[in-house]
Amino acid sequence: MGVPGRRYFRKGHRYPRSFNVHIAIWRGQLWNDNLAFRDYLRDHPERAREYGALKRQILASTGGATLEGYSAGKASFIAETVRRARPSARES
């Protein structure tokens, strides 16, 4: 999928898929960012609700046509949330 340090596993090639899983390689910035994103959403339920609403909106507008399109629709939200979640952002 073009994301260094991440592996994707899918069952089924057409929508709806049986499952879609991605795994981040342990340690490193990608691992830390994934944990920071998870923890931030746990600590900020309103932000988690916004994320859920965004994902529903993307699926409604695209019908979940492609994983790439779905991921692209979430990218800026995730990047901003990770930025907020990083320790340097919390300290300022």
C-alpha positions as a Markdown table, in Angstrom:
| # | Residue | x | y | z |
|---|---|---|---|---|
| 1 | Met | 0.0 | 0.0 | 0.0 |
| 2 | Gly | 3.0 | 2.3 | -0.2 |
| 3 | Val | 3.4 | 3.0 | 3.6 |
| 4 | Pro | 6.9 | 2.1 | 4.8 |
| 5 | Gly | 6.8 | 0.1 | 8.0 |
| 6 | Arg | 3.2 | -1.1 | 7.5 |
| 7 | Arg | 1.9 | -4.3 | 6.2 |
| 8 | Tyr | -1.7 | -4.9 | 4.9 |
| 9 | Phe | -3.7 | -8.1 | 4.8 |
| 10 | Arg | -7.0 | -8.4 | 3.0 |
| 11 | Lys | -9.5 | -11.2 | 2.5 |
| 12 | Gly | -11.5 | -10.7 | -0.6 |
| 13 | His | -10.7 | -8.4 | -3.5 |
| 14 | Arg | -14.1 | -6.8 | -4.0 |
| 15 | Tyr | -16.3 | -4.8 | -1.7 |
| 16 | Pro | -17.4 | -5.8 | 0.8 |
| 17 | Arg | -14.2 | -7.5 | 2.0 |
| 18 | Ser | -14.3 | -10.1 | 4.7 |
| 19 | Phe | -11.6 | -8.1 | 6.5 |
| 20 | Asn | -8.8 | -5.5 | 6.1 |
| 21 | Val | -6.0 | -5.4 | 8.7 |
| 22 | His | -2.9 | -3.3 | 8.8 |
| 23 | Ile | 0.0 | -3.9 | 11.0 |
| 24 | Ala | 2.7 | -1.3 | 11.9 |
| 25 | Ile | 6.2 | -2.6 | 12.5 |
| 26 | Trp | 7.0 | -2.4 | 16.2 |
| 27 | Arg | 9.1 | 0.6 | 17.4 |
| 28 | Gly | 10.0 | 3.6 | 15.4 |
| 29 | Gln | 8.0 | 6.8 | 14.6 |
| 30 | Leu | 5.1 | 5.0 | 12.8 |
| 31 | Trp | 4.6 | 2.7 | 15.8 |
| 32 | Asn | 4.7 | 5.7 | 18.2 |
| 33 | Asp | 2.3 | 7.7 | 16.1 |
| 34 | Asn | -0.2 | 4.9 | 16.0 |
| 35 | Leu | -0.1 | 4.6 | 19.8 |
| 36 | Ala | -0.3 | 8.3 | 20.2 |
| 37 | Phe | -3.3 | 8.5 | 17.9 |
| 38 | Arg | -5.1 | 5.7 | 19.8 |
| 39 | Asp | -4.4 | 7.2 | 23.2 |
| 40 | Tyr | -5.4 | 10.7 | 22.1 |
| 41 | Leu | -8.8 | 9.4 | 20.9 |
| 42 | Arg | -9.3 | 7.5 | 24.2 |
| 43 | Asp | -8.5 | 10.7 | 26.1 |
| 44 | His | -10.6 | 13.0 | 23.9 |
| 45 | Pro | -14.0 | 11.3 | 23.3 |
| 46 | Glu | -15.3 | 14.3 | 21.2 |
| 47 | Arg | -12.3 | 13.9 | 18.8 |
| 48 | Ala | -13.1 | 10.2 | 18.6 |
| 49 | Arg | -16.7 | 11.0 | 17.7 |
| 50 | Glu | -15.5 | 13.4 | 15.0 |
| 51 | Tyr | -13.3 | 10.6 | 13.6 |
| 52 | Gly | -16.2 | 8.2 | 13.6 |
| 53 | Ala | -18.5 | 10.7 | 11.9 |
| 54 | Leu | -15.8 | 11.4 | 9.3 |
| 55 | Lys | -15.4 | 7.7 | 8.5 |
| 56 | Arg | -19.1 | 7.3 | 8.1 |
| 57 | Gln | -19.2 | 10.4 | 5.8 |
| 58 | Ile | -16.4 | 9.0 | 3.6 |
| 59 | Leu | -18.1 | 5.7 | 3.3 |
| 60 | Ala | -21.5 | 7.3 | 2.5 |
| 61 | Ser | -20.0 | 9.5 | -0.2 |
| 62 | Thr | -17.7 | 6.9 | -1.8 |
| 63 | Gly | -19.5 | 3.7 | -1.0 |
| 64 | Gly | -16.2 | 2.4 | 0.3 |
| 65 | Ala | -15.1 | 2.0 | -3.3 |
| 66 | Thr | -11.4 | 1.8 | -2.6 |
| 67 | Leu | -9.2 | 1.5 | 0.4 |
| 68 | Glu | -6.9 | 4.1 | -1.0 |
| 69 | Gly | -9.8 | 6.7 | -1.3 |
| 70 | Tyr | -11.0 | 5.9 | 2.1 |
| 71 | Ser | -7.5 | 6.3 | 3.6 |
| 72 | Ala | -7.0 | 9.5 | 1.7 |
| 73 | Gly | -10.2 | 11.0 | 3.1 |
| 74 | Lys | -9.0 | 10.4 | 6.6 |
| 75 | Ala | -5.4 | 11.4 | 6.1 |
| 76 | Ser | -5.5 | 15.1 | 7.2 |
| 77 | Phe | -7.7 | 14.3 | 10.2 |
| 78 | Ile | -5.2 | 11.6 | 11.3 |
| 79 | Ala | -2.2 | 13.8 | 10.7 |
| 80 | Glu | -3.7 | 16.7 | 12.7 |
| 81 | Thr | -4.6 | 14.3 | 15.6 |
| 82 | Val | -1.2 | 12.8 | 15.7 |
| 83 | Arg | 0.3 | 16.3 | 15.7 |
| 84 | Arg | -1.8 | 17.1 | 18.7 |
| 85 | Ala | -1.0 | 13.8 | 20.4 |
| 86 | Arg | 2.8 | 14.1 | 20.2 |
| 87 | Pro | 4.4 | 15.0 | 23.5 |
| 88 | Ser | 5.9 | 18.2 | 22.1 |
| 89 | Ala | 2.4 | 19.5 | 21.2 |
| 90 | Arg | 1.1 | 18.6 | 24.7 |
| 91 | Glu | 3.9 | 20.4 | 26.4 |
| 92 | Ser | 3.4 | 23.7 | 24.6 |
